[in-house]
Amino acid sequence: MEIADTTLPYIVAFLLAIVSSMLIDNVILSRFYGICSFIGVGDKPKSAFSMGVAVSFVIIMAALVCWPIYTYILKPLQIPFMDTLTYILVIASLVQIVGLFIKKYSPALYRGFGIYLPLITTNCAVLGVVQGNTDSGLSFGASMANAIGTSLGYLIVIVIFSFIRIRVSEYKSPKAFKGVALALIIAAIMSMAFVGFSGMVSVK
């Protein structure tokens, strides 16, 4: 019981950190990262889900790789200013792996992604997570919780957004509000809705 009693607070803190990154500090609706892919594939649920999974995989793996690189290589060598370049190289490698996997097992989906799959390399949602983890001095556990929560938040929002855009497209709207304009208005309304989650967790 001593082990369980000692471990439980850390598990709870880990889960709360995931919920916070997923809902309260959502990467798209609160931090406004990853808007390009969010708008670009947000009108097709299948593509949105696939993009969400791909971005989630890259975020989690990038956080898993970049934190040790920064902590055990860049800082000891006193070259922490190389972090952004290093992170981009790691992310680019991960995106290539994801791209090759999708191209092999789902060529149609690969073609559907178009330019948005390579753009994951410079997706500010991915880079923002790994950069924020090290800039904030988060521990490895906190960094992974942030990465997992951010990934789930990105996936949930982009899928919800795709279904909303399908429903909205069934109705006539003024010409000025068609396309990206209406998409951004929907995103703004979703952002206001997610503000309601801000009181879920009390951070002291």
Backbone as CSV, one residue per row, in Angstrom:
resi,resn,N_x,N_y,N_z,CA_x,CA_y,CA_z,C_x,C_y,C_z
1,MET,0.824,-1.208,0.000,0.000,0.000,0.000,0.860,1.261,0.000
2,GLU,2.056,1.187,0.570,2.921,2.359,0.590,3.290,2.783,-0.822
3,ILE,3.558,1.772,-1.699,3.910,2.080,-3.076,2.729,2.730,-3.781
4,ALA,1.542,2.146,-3.572,0.331,2.682,-4.200,0.044,4.098,-3.709
5,ASP,0.191,4.313,-2.381,-0.081,5.630,-1.814,0.907,6.668,-2.336
6,THR,2.134,6.234,-2.590,3.156,7.151,-3.079,2.967,7.461,-4.553
7,THR,2.535,6.468,-5.306,2.409,6.605,-6.759,1.138,7.329,-7.168
8,LEU,0.061,7.161,-6.407,-1.243,7.693,-6.793,-1.236,9.188,-7.091
9,PRO,-0.633,10.039,-6.236,-0.640,11.488,-6.550,0.009,11.805,-7.896
10,TYR,1.054,11.067,-8.261,1.721,11.303,-9.537,0.840,10.884,-10.701
11,ILE,0.110,9.789,-10.537,-0.798,9.341,-11.593,-1.913,10.359,-11.788
12,VAL,-2.466,10.839,-10.669,-3.539,11.845,-10.743,-3.025,13.118,-11.403
13,ALA,-1.824,13.558,-11.012,-1.245,14.774,-11.591,-0.997,14.591,-13.090
14,PHE,-0.560,13.399,-13.465,-0.303,13.092,-14.878,-1.599,13.169,-15.684
15,LEU,-2.675,12.569,-15.148,-3.963,12.569,-15.838,-4.550,13.979,-15.914
16,LEU,-4.420,14.747,-14.830,-4.918,16.122,-14.834,-4.161,16.985,-15.850
17,ALA,-2.857,16.718,-15.980,-2.065,17.469,-16.967,-2.535,17.150,-18.384
18,ILE,-2.902,15.895,-18.631,-3.418,15.504,-19.942,-4.741,16.213,-20.224
19,VAL,-5.651,16.197,-19.232,-6.951,16.856,-19.395,-6.772,18.353,-19.626
20,SER,-5.849,18.952,-18.897,-5.605,20.388,-19.037,-5.140,20.732,-20.448
21,SER,-4.181,19.956,-20.972,-3.673,20.215,-22.322,-4.712,19.892,-23.386
22,MET,-5.580,18.931,-23.089,-6.563,18.472,-24.074,-7.739,19.439,-24.200
23,LEU,-8.247,19.933,-23.078,-9.466,20.729,-23.093,-9.246,22.180,-22.688
24,ILE,-8.629,22.389,-21.536,-8.497,23.741,-20.996,-7.530,24.577,-21.822
25,ASP,-6.398,23.995,-22.192,-5.373,24.714,-22.956,-5.257,24.084,-24.337
26,ASN,-6.397,23.898,-25.002,-6.424,23.198,-26.283,-5.496,23.859,-27.301
27,VAL,-4.756,23.035,-28.003,-3.711,23.523,-28.896,-4.264,24.384,-30.028
28,ILE,-5.464,24.075,-30.516,-6.059,24.835,-31.618,-6.894,26.006,-31.113
29,LEU,-7.776,25.730,-30.170,-8.763,26.724,-29.765,-8.273,27.690,-28.695
30,SER,-7.218,27.329,-27.990,-6.673,28.228,-26.966,-5.319,28.807,-27.363
31,ARG,-4.469,27.949,-27.940,-3.137,28.412,-28.332,-3.044,28.758,-29.815
32,PHE,-4.057,28.362,-30.592,-4.139,28.700,-32.020,-2.964,28.163,-32.828
33,TYR,-2.489,26.952,-32.462,-1.465,26.277,-33.251,-2.151,25.317,-34.225
34,GLY,-1.495,25.053,-35.349,-1.995,24.051,-36.285,-3.234,24.468,-37.050
35,ILE,-3.439,25.765,-37.213,-4.637,26.253,-37.888,-4.666,25.849,-39.362
36,CYS,-3.482,25.799,-40.021,-3.456,25.519,-41.463,-4.045,24.149,-41.777
37,SER,-3.602,23.120,-41.078,-4.150,21.779,-41.318,-5.581,21.673,-40.801
38,PHE,-5.880,22.395,-39.740,-7.221,22.406,-39.160,-8.240,22.913,-40.183
39,ILE,-7.892,23.986,-40.901,-8.777,24.539,-41.920,-8.714,23.704,-43.196
40,GLY,-7.511,23.240,-43.542,-7.316,22.568,-44.823,-8.042,21.250,-44.978
41,VAL,-8.036,20.421,-43.945,-8.688,19.103,-44.055,-9.875,18.979,-43.122
42,GLY,-10.309,20.110,-42.556,-11.363,20.081,-41.557,-12.767,19.919,-42.102
43,ASP,-12.920,19.717,-43.423,-14.264,19.554,-43.971,-14.566,18.121,-44.387
44,LYS,-13.638,17.205,-44.114,-13.835,15.799,-44.452,-13.480,14.959,-43.223
45,PRO,-14.479,14.332,-42.585,-14.225,13.601,-41.336,-13.118,12.551,-41.439
46,LYS,-13.095,11.778,-42.538,-12.078,10.737,-42.676,-10.686,11.348,-42.761
47,SER,-10.545,12.379,-43.589,-9.248,13.044,-43.711,-8.868,13.748,-42.412
48,ALA,-9.868,14.343,-41.752,-9.607,15.030,-40.488,-9.122,14.053,-39.424
49,PHE,-9.777,12.893,-39.343,-9.364,11.890,-38.362,-7.955,11.385,-38.669
50,SER,-7.701,11.117,-39.943,-6.377,10.612,-40.331,-5.295,11.638,-40.059
51,MET,-5.578,12.904,-40.378,-4.624,13.964,-40.092,-4.408,14.104,-38.587
52,GLY,-5.487,13.995,-37.820,-5.369,14.068,-36.364,-4.505,12.970,-35.796
53,VAL,-4.680,11.752,-36.317,-3.864,10.618,-35.861,-2.407,10.825,-36.249
54,ALA,-2.171,11.279,-37.493,-0.796,11.497,-37.960,-0.098,12.569,-37.129
55,VAL,-0.783,13.685,-36.903,-0.196,14.768,-36.102,0.026,14.318,-34.660
56,SER,-0.912,13.549,-34.122,-0.783,13.049,-32.748,0.444,12.156,-32.604
57,PHE,0.628,11.267,-33.579,1.789,10.374,-33.549,3.081,11.179,-33.580
58,VAL,3.144,12.167,-34.466,4.363,12.972,-34.600,4.622,13.779,-33.327
59,ILE,3.573,14.350,-32.735,3.740,15.139,-31.507,4.292,14.274,-30.376
60,ILE,3.678,13.109,-30.169,4.095,12.242,-29.060,5.512,11.735,-29.269
61,MET,5.820,11.279,-30.491,7.160,10.760,-30.762,8.202,11.870,-30.704
62,ALA,7.843,13.070,-31.186,8.788,14.188,-31.135,9.101,14.567,-29.690
63,ALA,8.065,14.585,-28.841,8.280,14.888,-27.421,9.138,13.814,-26.762
64,LEU,8.899,12.569,-27.151,9.647,11.447,-26.585,11.128,11.513,-26.950
65,VAL,11.423,11.998,-28.159,12.809,12.039,-28.640,13.503,13.355,-28.280
66,CYS,12.782,14.465,-28.403,13.425,15.777,-28.265,13.807,16.118,-26.822
67,TRP,12.993,15.698,-25.857,13.320,16.026,-24.460,14.674,15.437,-24.037
68,PRO,14.927,14.139,-24.283,16.251,13.601,-23.919,17.391,14.258,-24.697
69,ILE,17.148,14.579,-25.967,18.200,15.230,-26.758,18.582,16.575,-26.133
70,TYR,17.563,17.349,-25.757,17.832,18.657,-25.159,18.498,18.517,-23.795
71,THR,17.982,17.593,-22.979,18.450,17.463,-21.595,19.838,16.839,-21.497
72,TYR,20.097,15.824,-22.312,21.333,15.054,-22.159,22.391,15.345,-23.224
73,ILE,22.042,16.127,-24.244,23.026,16.431,-25.288,23.229,17.943,-25.434
74,LEU,22.154,18.670,-25.742,22.308,20.101,-26.014,22.724,20.896,-24.790
75,LYS,22.086,20.634,-23.642,22.437,21.380,-22.433,23.843,21.054,-21.928
76,PRO,24.221,19.770,-21.822,25.588,19.476,-21.372,26.661,20.050,-22.302
77,LEU,26.371,20.095,-23.611,27.341,20.648,-24.556,27.272,22.169,-24.643
78,GLN,26.350,22.757,-23.860,26.163,24.206,-23.807,25.803,24.796,-25.177
79,ILE,24.945,24.072,-25.897,24.445,24.576,-27.182,22.903,24.488,-27.208
80,PRO,22.236,24.962,-26.153,20.770,24.887,-26.140,20.116,25.728,-27.231
81,PHE,20.878,26.695,-27.790,20.338,27.540,-28.859,20.103,26.750,-30.154
82,MET,20.615,25.519,-30.196,20.416,24.665,-31.363,19.120,23.865,-31.267
83,ASP,18.313,24.145,-30.236,17.144,23.308,-29.991,16.124,23.357,-31.128
84,THR,15.792,24.544,-31.612,14.767,24.654,-32.650,15.165,23.907,-33.919
85,LEU,16.404,24.088,-34.363,16.889,23.393,-35.553,16.860,21.883,-35.345
86,THR,17.278,21.455,-34.160,17.277,20.024,-33.852,15.867,19.463,-33.868
87,TYR,14.929,20.180,-33.266,13.545,19.717,-33.221,12.954,19.598,-34.619
88,ILE,13.251,20.562,-35.477,12.727,20.517,-36.855,13.262,19.303,-37.596
89,LEU,14.540,18.985,-37.394,15.131,17.807,-38.041,14.469,16.522,-37.540
90,VAL,14.229,16.441,-36.235,13.568,15.265,-35.673,12.148,15.141,-36.213
91,ILE,11.412,16.242,-36.206,10.029,16.241,-36.676,9.969,15.874,-38.157
92,ALA,10.894,16.435,-38.960,10.921,16.128,-40.392,11.144,14.636,-40.626
93,SER,12.017,14.040,-39.837,12.273,12.599,-39.969,11.037,11.789,-39.626
94,LEU,10.346,12.177,-38.562,9.131,11.471,-38.162,8.035,11.600,-39.214
95,VAL,7.911,12.791,-39.805,6.901,13.006,-40.843,7.192,12.138,-42.061
96,GLN,8.466,11.994,-42.409,8.834,11.130,-43.536,8.422,9.687,-43.270
97,ILE,8.621,9.242,-42.045,8.234,7.871,-41.684,6.725,7.694,-41.787
98,VAL,5.986,8.662,-41.242,4.517,8.602,-41.313,4.045,8.632,-42.762
99,GLY,4.659,9.521,-43.567,4.282,9.636,-44.974,4.508,8.356,-45.747
100,LEU,5.649,7.720,-45.531,5.949,6.462,-46.222,4.978,5.363,-45.808
101,PHE,4.623,5.342,-44.520,3.685,4.328,-44.023,2.312,4.516,-44.658
102,ILE,1.814,5.753,-44.687,0.499,6.026,-45.273,0.505,5.757,-46.772
103,LYS,1.576,6.164,-47.436,1.661,5.957,-48.890,1.642,4.475,-49.244
104,LYS,2.240,3.650,-48.397,2.287,2.216,-48.670,0.953,1.538,-48.414
105,TYR,0.289,1.892,-47.303,-0.914,1.173,-46.899,-2.215,1.881,-47.308
106,SER,-2.137,3.158,-47.660,-3.353,3.860,-48.095,-2.990,4.964,-49.089
107,PRO,-2.707,4.588,-50.341,-2.325,5.583,-51.355,-3.387,6.660,-51.567
108,ALA,-4.661,6.264,-51.499,-5.740,7.235,-51.704,-5.721,8.295,-50.611
109,LEU,-5.515,7.861,-49.378,-5.444,8.800,-48.260,-4.220,9.696,-48.394
110,TYR,-3.126,9.122,-48.865,-1.895,9.887,-49.063,-2.123,11.002,-50.077
111,ARG,-2.828,10.680,-51.164,-3.142,11.695,-52.171,-4.127,12.725,-51.620
112,GLY,-5.044,12.271,-50.763,-6.021,13.179,-50.174,-5.379,14.207,-49.258
113,PHE,-4.317,13.812,-48.570,-3.612,14.757,-47.702,-2.976,15.885,-48.513
114,GLY,-2.457,15.529,-49.690,-1.820,16.535,-50.533,-0.657,17.205,-49.834
115,ILE,-0.670,18.529,-49.873,0.444,19.296,-49.312,0.435,19.326,-47.789
116,TYR,-0.697,18.956,-47.168,-0.819,19.118,-45.717,0.014,18.103,-44.927
117,LEU,0.287,16.952,-45.521,1.121,15.970,-44.822,2.560,16.463,-44.676
118,PRO,3.208,16.915,-45.769,4.560,17.470,-45.595,4.594,18.683,-44.672
119,LEU,3.478,19.436,-44.627,3.446,20.634,-43.791,3.472,20.320,-42.302
120,ILE,3.252,19.043,-41.929,3.361,18.671,-40.513,4.773,18.969,-40.006
121,THR,5.743,18.899,-40.927,7.138,19.172,-40.555,7.272,20.530,-39.884
122,THR,6.567,21.528,-40.403,6.647,22.868,-39.827,5.340,23.257,-39.142
123,ASN,4.526,22.263,-38.807,3.273,22.531,-38.109,3.597,23.101,-36.733
124,CYS,3.101,24.296,-36.472,3.439,24.945,-35.202,2.869,24.191,-34.006
125,ALA,1.858,23.330,-34.218,1.337,22.526,-33.113,2.385,21.532,-32.633
126,VAL,3.091,20.923,-33.579,4.133,19.942,-33.225,5.341,20.651,-32.620
127,LEU,5.841,21.644,-33.344,7.026,22.363,-32.870,6.738,23.104,-31.576
128,GLY,5.533,23.648,-31.449,5.181,24.393,-30.249,5.193,23.542,-28.996
129,VAL,4.771,22.286,-29.123,4.745,21.389,-27.960,6.153,21.081,-27.477
130,VAL,7.012,20.598,-28.394,8.361,20.197,-27.972,9.177,21.410,-27.525
131,GLN,8.989,22.553,-28.205,9.709,23.768,-27.810,9.211,24.263,-26.454
132,GLY,7.905,24.219,-26.266,7.336,24.659,-25.000,7.740,23.777,-23.832
133,ASN,7.854,22.481,-24.088,8.262,21.552,-23.021,9.625,21.914,-22.454
134,THR,10.585,22.153,-23.346,11.941,22.445,-22.870,12.076,23.886,-22.393
135,ASP,11.405,24.819,-23.069,11.479,26.221,-22.640,10.882,26.419,-21.248
136,SER,9.848,25.626,-20.939,9.193,25.737,-19.633,9.898,24.910,-18.558
137,GLY,10.902,24.142,-18.962,11.637,23.322,-17.997,10.824,22.186,-17.422
138,LEU,9.892,21.647,-18.210,9.059,20.549,-17.733,9.876,19.270,-17.578
139,SER,9.467,18.451,-16.630,10.089,17.146,-16.468,9.677,16.253,-17.630
140,PHE,10.299,15.078,-17.723,9.965,14.166,-18.819,8.504,13.733,-18.732
141,GLY,8.042,13.416,-17.532,6.658,12.990,-17.346,5.678,14.085,-17.721
142,ALA,5.963,15.319,-17.280,5.088,16.443,-17.604,5.104,16.738,-19.098
143,SER,6.271,16.567,-19.724,6.378,16.785,-21.173,5.530,15.786,-21.937
144,MET,5.550,14.527,-21.507,4.761,13.502,-22.193,3.268,13.717,-21.950
145,ALA,2.912,14.149,-20.745,1.498,14.433,-20.453,1.007,15.570,-21.346
146,ASN,1.833,16.596,-21.510,1.479,17.714,-22.371,1.337,17.262,-23.825
147,ALA,2.241,16.391,-24.272,2.201,15.889,-25.649,0.960,15.036,-25.890
148,ILE,0.656,14.148,-24.958,-0.519,13.274,-25.104,-1.803,14.102,-25.079
149,GLY,-1.904,15.018,-24.112,-3.092,15.859,-24.010,-3.277,16.742,-25.232
150,THR,-2.187,17.332,-25.709,-2.252,18.170,-26.908,-2.710,17.363,-28.113
151,SER,-2.176,16.151,-28.250,-2.537,15.279,-29.377,-4.015,14.925,-29.347
152,LEU,-4.506,14.533,-28.186,-5.928,14.190,-28.062,-6.806,15.410,-28.325
153,GLY,-6.383,16.573,-27.812,-7.144,17.793,-28.038,-7.207,18.154,-29.507
154,TYR,-6.086,18.015,-30.201,-6.048,18.300,-31.637,-6.972,17.352,-32.394
155,LEU,-6.891,16.064,-32.073,-7.705,15.051,-32.755,-9.192,15.284,-32.523
156,ILE,-9.571,15.535,-31.283,-10.994,15.744,-30.952,-11.555,16.958,-31.674
157,VAL,-10.829,18.067,-31.629,-11.339,19.311,-32.203,-11.428,19.238,-33.722
158,ILE,-10.416,18.677,-34.379,-10.428,18.657,-35.842,-11.526,17.734,-36.368
159,VAL,-11.835,16.652,-35.633,-12.913,15.753,-36.054,-14.277,16.415,-35.825
160,ILE,-14.472,17.019,-34.645,-15.726,17.730,-34.374,-15.947,18.825,-35.418
161,PHE,-14.885,19.552,-35.713,-14.954,20.643,-36.673,-15.384,20.149,-38.056
162,SER,-14.883,18.985,-38.461,-15.227,18.449,-39.782,-16.712,18.126,-39.890
163,PHE,-17.294,17.560,-38.831,-18.722,17.245,-38.858,-19.573,18.515,-38.848
164,ILE,-19.123,19.516,-38.105,-19.855,20.786,-38.074,-19.854,21.429,-39.462
165,ARG,-18.701,21.405,-40.141,-18.613,22.017,-41.468,-19.486,21.291,-42.487
166,ILE,-19.648,19.978,-42.333,-20.533,19.234,-43.234,-21.973,19.687,-43.057
167,ARG,-22.376,19.819,-41.789,-23.750,20.253,-41.524,-23.980,21.675,-42.025
168,VAL,-23.013,22.540,-41.808,-23.162,23.936,-42.230,-23.222,24.047,-43.752
169,SER,-22.462,23.200,-44.453,-22.431,23.257,-45.914,-23.769,22.889,-46.550
170,GLU,-24.650,22.234,-45.782,-25.960,21.848,-46.297,-26.921,23.033,-46.372
171,TYR,-26.565,24.132,-45.728,-27.437,25.303,-45.700,-26.814,26.435,-46.505
172,LYS,-27.682,27.259,-47.064,-27.207,28.396,-47.830,-26.691,29.476,-46.878
173,SER,-25.574,30.057,-47.245,-25.004,31.139,-46.437,-24.577,32.257,-47.367
174,PRO,-24.495,33.481,-46.860,-24.060,34.609,-47.698,-22.702,34.332,-48.339
175,LYS,-22.505,34.854,-49.513,-21.277,34.605,-50.266,-20.035,35.003,-49.468
176,ALA,-20.136,36.079,-48.712,-18.980,36.567,-47.946,-18.555,35.603,-46.848
177,PHE,-19.446,34.709,-46.452,-19.155,33.797,-45.350,-18.812,32.382,-45.817
178,LYS,-18.750,32.169,-47.114,-18.456,30.839,-47.625,-16.971,30.512,-47.486
179,GLY,-16.666,29.224,-47.395,-15.270,28.784,-47.367,-14.568,29.046,-46.048
180,VAL,-13.362,29.584,-46.151,-12.509,29.773,-44.976,-13.124,30.752,-43.977
181,ALA,-13.806,31.773,-44.482,-14.400,32.772,-43.579,-15.365,32.118,-42.593
182,LEU,-16.262,31.282,-43.116,-17.219,30.601,-42.250,-16.510,29.610,-41.334
183,ALA,-15.471,28.960,-41.853,-14.707,28.011,-41.042,-14.077,28.700,-39.840
184,LEU,-13.542,29.893,-40.035,-12.921,30.631,-38.935,-13.960,31.104,-37.923
185,ILE,-15.148,31.458,-38.406,-16.221,31.848,-37.482,-16.627,30.659,-36.622
186,ILE,-16.744,29.485,-37.242,-17.072,28.269,-36.497,-15.987,27.981,-35.461
187,ALA,-14.725,28.136,-35.875,-13.608,27.898,-34.951,-13.669,28.857,-33.767
188,ALA,-14.047,30.104,-34.028,-14.155,31.098,-32.953,-15.242,30.717,-31.957
189,ILE,-16.384,30.233,-32.470,-17.477,29.801,-31.591,-17.054,28.591,-30.768
190,MET,-16.358,27.640,-31.414,-15.848,26.470,-30.688,-14.863,26.900,-29.608
191,SER,-14.036,27.895,-29.928,-13.059,28.383,-28.963,-13.749,28.948,-27.726
192,MET,-14.819,29.718,-27.944,-15.576,30.264,-26.815,-16.218,29.157,-25.991
193,ALA,-16.685,28.096,-26.676,-17.289,26.966,-25.970,-16.264,26.265,-25.081
194,PHE,-15.038,26.143,-25.591,-13.994,25.443,-24.833,-13.494,26.261,-23.645
195,VAL,-13.764,27.560,-23.659,-13.389,28.404,-22.514,-14.119,27.910,-21.254
196,GLY,-15.284,27.307,-21.452,-16.047,26.792,-20.323,-15.340,25.708,-19.547
197,PHE,-14.342,25.066,-20.167,-13.579,24.027,-19.463,-12.528,24.603,-18.529
198,SER,-12.312,25.922,-18.584,-11.207,26.527,-17.835,-11.346,26.390,-16.327
199,GLY,-12.569,26.141,-15.822,-12.757,26.003,-14.382,-12.760,24.573,-13.895
200,MET,-12.480,23.638,-14.809,-12.535,22.222,-14.430,-11.441,21.836,-13.437
201,VAL,-10.240,22.356,-13.652,-9.092,21.976,-12.826,-8.560,23.217,-12.141
202,SER,-8.420,23.135,-10.857,-7.863,24.236,-10.088,-6.351,24.061,-9.989
203,VAL,-5.628,24.996,-10.589,-4.167,24.909,-10.568,-3.635,25.853,-9.499
204,LYS,-2.921,25.305,-8.533,-2.387,26.115,-7.429,-0.874,26.154,-7.493
